[in-house]
């Protein structure tokens, strides 16, 4: 993580209502294609009526720590 809150995108789960956690999976985009990138602001994709779209997440990433011009990434588990 850096000063802007960026890092990897991971899914963590708890079976004990938050007492303990384990990393379920790493959702970070391909590190070969995006070496040195940071990611943050993971959020669900929602429809105009506010309902969530199952299996879709939106987040942002950038490479240059001094010029954090971001790109949006869409994770679509349905494709």
KAUR-V447622 format. One record per run of one state. SS is the DSSP state (a for helix, b for strand, c for the rest). FROM is the first residue (numbers start at 1). TO is the last residue. If there is no record, write none. Layout:
BEGIN
SS/FROM/TO  SS/FROM/TO
END
This chain:
BEGIN
c/1/6  b/7/7  c/8/9  b/10/13  c/14/21  b/22/26  c/27/37  b/38/46  c/47/51  b/52/62  c/63/70  b/71/76  c/77/79
END
